[in-house]
Amino acid sequence: MLIRIVSILFPLFAITALGYFVGRRMKPDLSHANKLNMDVFVPALVFGALVSKDFRIGEYLPLLFATVVIIVGSGVAGWLVAPVMFNNCGNLGLPLAVLAFGESALAPAVVMFVVSNVIHFSYGAWLLDHHTKLTTVWRSPSILATIAGLTVGFLGIEVWPPLLMSIEMVGDISIPLMLFALGVRLADSRISAVGFGVFGAVLR
């Protein structure tokens, strides 16, 4: 069991560690890469997962509801410490789900990721700034990709296989890039913040 757990987690830590060492040595500016990831690669990942033949939204409704309950429940339980309401379900959650349960886990993991993002960029943004317009969440490329993917699925439109493969290949860039960028960002983190991070993780 221990070997199985290590084999699942190793790719995550290896890619993140690579990003950390590159960040310490070369100090790359990944601001443009991160923007490309959020505006192009992640939406491609979301759309590709939602229009795949194996995806049936009706099967994931209980999971969707459970995700909302977990997020909102965490917020209620940690009312005085609001950050416990949201976790890193993108950089770590998506690859962890696929490594642990196989490619079939990508679609349900994407559903959870989308639900979390909708709440994060609407209510979460409002928590930080009460003047934030909640309608801006619908301008997010990931949300637009979700709407497009669900629409194609509901209408029963079959995406031309070569086009779908191209979209999926672009989407495949997103997960390793997220992990690598996470490592680069950790290279600038202060050790003094570890205690607060551990406190937040235990609290959650």
Secondary structure, 3 states (H helix, E strand, C coil): CHHHHHHHHHHHHHHHHHHHHHHHHHCCCCHHHHHHHHHHHHHHHHHHHHCCCCCCHHHHHHHHHHHHHHHHHHHHHCCCCHHHHCCCCCCCHHHHHHHHHCHHHHHHHHHHHHHHHHHHHHHHHHHHCCCCCHHHHHHCHHHHHHHHHHHHHHHCCCCCHHHHHHHHHHHCCHHHHHHHHHHHHHCCCCHHHHHHHHHHHHHC
